[in-house]
Amino acid sequence: MQPNRADEFGPCFVAIGASGAEGLRDLGDLLGALPANLAAVVLVVLHRPSDRISYLREVLARRSMLPVMIPDEDEEFQVGVCYVGEPAAHLSLAARSRVHLIEGPQDRYRNRTVDLLFTSVAAHARRHAIGVVLRGELSDGSRGLEAIHFAGGVTMVLGTHGAAARGMPLNATEYDGPVDFIGSISDIAAEIVRRIAIMAVKAA
């Protein structure tokens, strides 16, 4: 996955990964805490079965201050919009801020769909990338968060009092590659806004 030089001057991307009922609640809370004028593209992955109809967009749209969309292949991502992939069309970022949907059931990727998203964002958004791991079981997101860190982006996980929440957030902190920020949903939302402002100044 080769980055394009034009991507270095593209928008900020906030990639968020979660799993299960706790992760779904975290997603709703975080999207509800982000401002409607957020100067970034938000990309969301939640583990869920590929053999059932998904209503994730509708559920998140009821909580989010941003519009929530299901993107089409090769569509250009827009700032100020939250995008979610379908269960069998896994969301990722391609060159020049475009959508790439990776088709196939989730079990084909052995619960690594968050890593798929994060590594694509690391490759193409690089220092304009923010990766956020919310609650969920197993270790999906750990490798992708590492990739974002080494690409010059910012890494965050959910936790309290400086300690990561169990499951995916804790596994991410114990994987190779430092985590930049550990905090509550409200703390993460505020830190995302702050980091985007810093990125905008550096890009000016």
C-alpha angles and dihedrals in degrees: 000000000000120000120230119229089231088063090068088071096041130106127291116267124207110198116193127189130188142148139211132000094313091051091049091054090048091051092052092047094048095047089048090054097050115090122250090238095055108155095220145072113254119210120189132195123182123175109241137147117283093208095066135067109263123221095179094121092054093045094050093042089063090059104031126095087203124069110261117219140177105225130220125228113280093007114143113248114238127217114246094031131107116218128198127186126225117254093255096035105062117208121241140155122248130188120301094023094294132147121253116185116199108208124215140082117293093245088063087070095042095235093311099121092114089053089050090056097041096049091050091050090048091052097048109023094036109163089012091062127106118186122196125188116198129182124310140113129274124022107286110145096033096100093041093050089052089052091052091050094052091045089060098259131127124264127204137174134187117257147120132248091001094306121113120238115254121269120022097007093050093045090051092054091050094050124088113284125054123264111231100204138021118185151120123291092266092046092050092049091052091046092050090054091046094049093048089054090052091049090051092053092048091049093050 
